[in-house]
Amino acid sequence: MSLPDLATSGPAIPQIPIGSWADHLVTWLKFNIGVLFDGIKSVVETVVSGLSDALIAVPWPVMILIFILLGLWLRTWKFAIFALLGPLLIVSMQLWDDAMMTLALVIVAAAVSLVLAIPIGIAAAQSAWVSRIVKPILDLMQTMPQFVYLIPAVILLGLGPAPGLVATVVFAMPPGVRFTELGIRQVNHEVVEAGEAFGASPWKVLLRIKLPLSLGTMMAGVNQVIMLTLSMVVIAGMLSAPGLGQDVVGAVSQTDVAGGFQSGLAVVILAIVLDRLTAGLGERAAPEARLARRARALKRRQAKARGASTDAAPAAKVNA
């Protein structure tokens, strides 16, 4: 028996037209609530273009200074040097405006992803059945090829930053949900029981105990969301979204090795800066770091108090 015969042997199984159902759903959405998607497209384009114009309007030395100050505050002086040299390299490659457009798209996409992901993660952490429903959906969102999202997005939203942002949000949102749920579930049950014993309502327990103690893990999720958002800029560039992704796509279409390498290097520099800054912010937001800062502040106050008491003792003896 030949291989084709083996492949077609066995009982016949009726074909399930899942693809046709998806096509009918997208067509129904386009013709029945297309006005809603037109409004979403208008809002996304307005926000992204406005933020891009605002970032481009800031002189590049000022923006680099902001990166350096954030690097000194959140990381070390070594990273601050990279925060100086990396953006300077982007400026020297004449890609600063495109990098700011990409940064605007990343900020908007990450903000939308987190606004959707954090409440879902909180609900999943608070309810077991919500978690069971959400997990397979998140698995589907993470494992489905990104280009599959672009087909309905382009049909419903057309070209521009809007379909790229929607596909980016779908791809980048799952880590935010997972890390939020994980952080809340890892909170010590004894601390939660202590709050409940003192009469705190479930809402206050969530806001004043669970969320503050899970902030470090949640910030790790924020970091992952931003990195996944940045990884989608090239795909967004295929849909005419402005920025470095469009430069990479143009270089590929024209077989421009130099332009492609420069645009890719600019994406790498921007990714490293955002990754280190958000990771540093997550480390500072961790409960252990906050407790360590409070302990150091308390030690400084105690040292000052001891110094003041020792200075006051000789003065008291002289007066006596």
C-alpha positions as CSV (number, residue, x, y, z in Angstrom):
1,M,0.0,0.0,0.0
2,S,1.4,3.4,-1.0
3,L,1.8,6.3,1.4
4,P,-1.2,8.3,0.0
5,D,-3.4,5.2,0.5
6,L,-2.2,5.0,4.1
7,A,-2.9,8.7,4.6
8,T,-6.5,8.4,3.3
9,S,-7.3,5.0,4.8
10,G,-9.6,4.7,7.8
11,P,-13.1,5.8,8.6
12,A,-14.2,9.1,7.0
13,I,-14.5,12.0,9.5
14,P,-16.9,14.9,8.6
15,Q,-15.1,18.1,8.0
16,I,-15.7,20.8,10.6
17,P,-15.7,24.2,8.8
18,I,-14.0,26.2,11.6
19,G,-12.3,28.4,9.0
20,S,-15.7,29.2,7.4
21,W,-17.1,30.1,10.8
22,A,-14.3,32.5,11.5
23,D,-14.7,34.0,8.0
24,H,-18.5,34.5,8.6
25,L,-17.8,36.0,12.0
26,V,-15.3,38.6,10.7
27,T,-17.7,39.4,7.8
28,W,-20.6,39.9,10.2
29,L,-18.5,42.2,12.4
30,K,-17.4,44.2,9.4
31,F,-20.9,44.9,8.1
32,N,-22.8,45.2,11.4
33,I,-20.5,47.0,13.7
34,G,-17.9,48.4,11.3
35,V,-18.6,51.9,12.7
36,L,-17.2,50.7,16.0
37,F,-14.0,49.6,14.4
38,D,-13.7,52.8,12.5
39,G,-13.9,54.7,15.8
40,I,-11.3,52.4,17.3
41,K,-9.0,53.0,14.3
42,S,-9.5,56.8,14.6
43,V,-8.7,56.8,18.3
44,V,-5.6,54.6,18.0
45,E,-4.2,56.7,15.1
46,T,-4.9,59.9,17.0
47,V,-3.3,58.7,20.2
48,V,-0.2,57.1,18.5
49,S,0.4,60.1,16.2
50,G,-0.1,62.6,19.1
51,L,2.4,60.7,21.3
52,S,4.8,60.4,18.5
53,D,4.7,64.1,17.8
54,A,5.2,64.8,21.5
55,L,8.2,62.5,21.7
56,I,9.7,63.9,18.5
57,A,9.2,67.5,19.7
58,V,11.4,66.8,22.7
59,P,15.0,67.6,21.7
60,W,17.1,64.4,21.6
61,P,19.6,65.7,24.1
62,V,16.8,66.1,26.7
63,M,15.4,62.7,26.0
64,I,18.9,61.1,26.3
65,L,19.3,63.0,29.6
66,I,16.1,61.5,30.8
67,F,17.3,58.0,29.9
68,I,20.6,58.7,31.8
69,L,18.8,59.9,34.9
70,L,16.5,56.9,34.9
71,G,19.5,54.6,34.5
72,L,21.2,56.2,37.5
73,W,18.1,55.9,39.6
74,L,16.9,52.4,38.6
75,R,20.2,50.7,37.6
76,T,23.9,51.7,37.9
77,W,26.3,54.2,36.4
78,K,27.4,51.6,34.0
79,F,24.0,51.3,32.5
80,A,23.7,55.1,32.5
81,I,26.8,55.1,30.2
82,F,25.0,52.7,27.9
83,A,21.9,54.9,28.1
84,L,24.1,57.7,26.7
85,L,26.0,55.9,24.0
86,G,23.1,53.7,22.7
87,P,20.7,56.6,21.9
88,L,23.6,58.6,20.6
89,L,24.3,55.8,18.1
90,I,20.6,55.9,17.0
91,V,20.9,59.7,16.5
92,S,24.1,59.2,14.4
93,M,22.3,56.7,12.2
94,Q,19.6,59.3,11.5
95,L,16.9,57.1,13.0
96,W,15.9,59.1,16.1
97,D,12.5,60.2,14.8
98,D,11.6,56.6,13.8
99,A,12.8,55.3,17.2
100,M,10.5,57.8,18.9
101,M,7.6,56.7,16.7
102,T,8.3,53.1,17.7
103,L,8.5,54.1,21.3
104,A,5.1,55.8,21.0
105,L,3.6,52.6,19.5
106,V,5.2,50.5,22.2
107,I,3.9,52.7,25.0
108,V,0.3,52.8,23.7
109,A,0.3,49.0,23.0
110,A,1.8,48.2,26.4
111,A,-0.6,50.5,28.2
112,V,-3.7,48.9,26.5
113,S,-2.3,45.4,27.2
114,L,-1.8,46.2,30.9
115,V,-5.2,47.9,31.3
116,L,-6.8,44.7,30.0
117,A,-4.4,42.2,31.6
118,I,-4.2,43.4,35.2
119,P,-8.0,43.2,35.9
120,I,-8.2,39.8,34.2
121,G,-5.2,38.6,36.3
122,I,-6.8,39.8,39.5
123,A,-10.1,38.1,38.7
124,A,-8.2,34.9,37.8
125,A,-6.3,35.0,41.1
126,Q,-9.5,35.6,43.1
127,S,-11.6,33.0,41.4
128,A,-10.6,29.4,40.5
129,W,-13.3,29.1,37.7
130,V,-12.2,32.3,36.1
131,S,-8.6,31.0,36.1
132,R,-9.7,27.8,34.4
133,I,-11.6,29.7,31.7
134,V,-8.8,32.2,31.1
135,K,-5.8,29.8,30.9
136,P,-6.8,28.0,27.6
137,I,-7.6,31.4,26.0
138,L,-4.2,32.7,27.0
139,D,-2.5,29.6,25.6
140,L,-4.3,30.1,22.3
141,M,-3.3,33.8,22.2
142,Q,0.4,33.0,22.9
143,T,0.7,30.0,20.5
144,M,-1.3,31.2,17.6
145,P,1.0,32.6,14.9
146,Q,1.0,36.4,15.0
147,F,0.2,36.7,11.3
148,V,-3.1,35.0,11.9
149,Y,-4.2,38.0,14.0
150,L,-3.3,40.3,11.2
151,I,-5.9,38.9,8.7
152,P,-9.1,40.0,10.6
153,A,-7.3,43.1,12.0
154,V,-6.6,44.3,8.5
155,I,-10.1,43.5,7.3
156,L,-11.7,45.3,10.2
157,L,-9.2,48.2,10.7
158,G,-7.4,48.6,7.4
159,L,-3.7,49.6,7.2
160,G,-1.9,51.8,9.6
161,P,-0.9,51.5,13.3
162,A,-4.4,50.3,14.4
163,P,-4.3,46.7,13.2
164,G,-0.6,46.3,14.2
165,L,-1.5,47.6,17.7
166,V,-4.5,45.1,18.0
167,A,-2.3,42.2,17.0
168,T,0.4,43.4,19.4
169,V,-2.0,43.6,22.3
170,V,-3.4,40.1,21.6
171,F,0.2,38.7,21.5
172,A,1.6,40.7,24.5
173,M,-1.3,40.6,26.9
174,P,-1.0,37.0,28.3
175,P,2.2,37.5,30.3
176,G,0.6,40.4,32.1
177,V,-2.4,38.2,33.1
178,R,-0.2,35.3,34.1
179,F,2.2,37.3,36.2
180,T,-0.6,39.3,37.9
181,E,-2.3,36.0,38.9
182,L,0.9,34.4,40.0
183,G,1.9,37.4,42.1
184,I,-1.4,37.6,44.0
185,R,-1.5,33.8,44.5
186,Q,2.0,33.9,46.0
187,V,1.1,36.3,48.7
188,N,1.5,34.7,52.2
189,H,-1.9,33.4,53.4
190,E,-1.0,34.2,57.0
191,V,-0.7,37.9,56.1
192,V,-4.0,37.8,54.3
193,E,-5.6,36.0,57.3
194,A,-4.2,38.6,59.6
195,G,-5.8,41.4,57.6
196,E,-9.1,39.6,57.6
197,A,-8.9,39.0,61.3
198,F,-8.6,42.7,61.9
199,G,-11.9,43.2,60.0
200,A,-10.6,44.3,56.6
201,S,-13.0,43.8,53.8
202,P,-12.0,41.7,50.7
203,W,-11.6,44.9,48.7
204,K,-9.2,46.4,51.3
205,V,-7.3,43.1,51.6
206,L,-6.8,43.2,47.8
207,L,-5.8,46.8,47.6
208,R,-3.7,47.1,50.7
209,I,-2.2,43.6,51.2
210,K,-2.3,41.5,48.0
211,L,-1.5,44.0,45.4
212,P,1.4,45.8,47.2
213,L,3.0,42.4,48.1
214,S,2.6,41.2,44.6
215,L,3.9,44.3,42.9
216,G,7.4,42.9,42.2
217,T,6.0,39.9,40.3
218,M,3.5,42.1,38.5
219,M,6.4,44.4,37.4
220,A,8.1,41.4,35.9
221,G,4.9,40.9,33.9
222,V,5.1,44.5,32.8
223,N,8.6,44.0,31.6
224,Q,7.6,40.9,29.5
225,V,4.6,42.8,28.0
226,I,6.9,45.6,26.9
227,M,9.4,43.2,25.4
228,L,6.8,41.3,23.5
229,T,5.3,44.6,22.3
230,L,8.6,45.7,21.0
231,S,9.1,42.3,19.2
232,M,6.0,43.0,17.1
233,V,7.2,46.3,15.7
234,V,8.4,44.7,12.5
235,I,5.1,42.9,11.9
236,A,3.3,46.2,12.6
237,G,5.6,47.9,10.1
238,M,4.3,45.5,7.4
239,L,0.9,47.2,7.9
240,S,2.4,50.6,7.3
241,A,2.7,51.4,11.0
242,P,5.4,54.2,11.3
243,G,8.7,53.6,13.0
244,L,11.7,51.3,12.9
245,G,9.6,48.3,11.9
246,Q,8.6,50.0,8.6
247,D,12.3,50.8,8.0
248,V,13.2,47.1,8.5
249,V,10.4,46.0,6.1
250,G,11.5,48.5,3.5
251,A,15.1,47.3,3.8
252,V,14.0,43.7,3.3
253,S,11.9,44.6,0.2
254,Q,14.8,46.5,-1.3
255,T,17.5,44.0,-0.2
256,D,19.2,46.9,1.6
257,V,21.7,45.2,4.0
258,A,23.0,48.4,5.5
259,G,19.5,49.9,6.1
260,G,18.2,46.7,7.6
261,F,21.2,46.3,9.9
262,Q,21.0,49.9,11.2
263,S,17.2,49.7,11.8
264,G,17.6,46.3,13.5
265,L,20.4,47.7,15.7
266,A,18.2,50.6,16.7
267,V,15.4,48.2,17.7
268,V,17.9,46.2,19.8
269,I,19.2,49.4,21.6
270,L,15.7,50.6,22.3
271,A,14.8,47.1,23.6
272,I,17.8,46.9,26.0
273,V,17.0,50.4,27.4
274,L,13.4,49.6,28.0
275,D,14.2,46.1,29.4
276,R,16.7,47.3,31.9
277,L,14.7,50.3,33.1
278,T,11.5,48.3,33.6
279,A,13.5,45.5,35.3
280,G,15.0,48.0,37.6
281,L,11.6,49.5,38.4
282,G,10.4,46.0,39.2
283,E,13.3,45.4,41.5
284,R,12.6,48.6,43.4
285,A,8.9,47.8,43.6
286,A,9.5,44.4,45.2
287,P,8.4,44.1,48.8
288,E,11.9,43.1,49.9
289,A,13.4,46.2,48.3
290,R,10.9,48.5,49.9
291,L,11.5,46.9,53.3
292,A,15.3,47.3,52.8
293,R,14.9,51.0,51.9
294,R,12.7,51.6,55.0
295,A,15.3,49.8,57.2
296,R,18.1,51.9,55.8
297,A,16.0,55.1,56.3
298,L,15.3,54.0,59.9
299,K,19.0,53.4,60.6
300,R,19.9,56.8,59.3
301,R,17.3,58.4,61.5
302,Q,18.5,56.5,64.5
303,A,22.1,57.4,63.7
304,K,21.1,61.1,63.5
305,A,19.2,60.9,66.8
306,R,22.2,59.3,68.5
307,G,24.5,62.0,67.1
308,A,22.2,64.7,68.3
309,S,22.0,63.2,71.8
310,T,25.8,62.9,72.0
311,D,26.2,66.5,70.9
312,A,23.6,67.7,73.5
313,A,25.2,65.9,76.4
314,P,28.4,68.0,76.6
315,A,26.4,71.2,76.2
316,A,24.2,70.1,79.1
317,K,27.3,69.5,81.3
318,V,28.7,73.0,80.4
319,N,25.5,74.7,81.3
320,A,25.4,72.7,84.6
